[in-house]
């Protein structure tokens, strides 16, 4: 009986550790909340200025807004840099979303922006 309880406890611990490891952040990965939908968040928070496809609006492009689909822009900006701009804003044109979005939401938006890359 003790061996069975120990085996069940060990199995539960192993499953918990695997789940935890799958959700930890590192330099090359990010945590996305199970309910965070980057496409929906981008559509509701970002598309007004960046268009749904990330191409941007002409009047904002003239003020320096990047085409988020551009391969060079994607290559030159890390996930952390993109998240920082979403969180803290940039100059007078890009508002800060740190009080409106959780870190999980911001990471989900960054992940969605990565899917916008031109094929």
HUURGI-V489448 format. One line per field, one symbol per residue. phi: phi as a letter, one per 20 degrees, with the letter a starting at -180 (. if undefined). burial: b if it has 16 or more other ideal C-beta (glycine too) atoms within 10 Angstrom, else e. Layout:
BEGIN
phi->???
burial->???
END
This chain:
BEGIN
phi->.fffffffffffffffffffffdeebfdccecfgefdgfffffeddfgdemfenfnegfeffeoffefeffffgfecfgffffffffdmbleeefedfedcfgffffffgffgffegfe
burial->eeeeeeeeeeeeeeeeeeeeeeeeeeeeebebeeebebeebbeebbeeebbeebbbeeeeeeeebbbbbbeeebeebebeebbbbbeeeeeeebeebeeebeebbbbbbbbbbeebeee
END
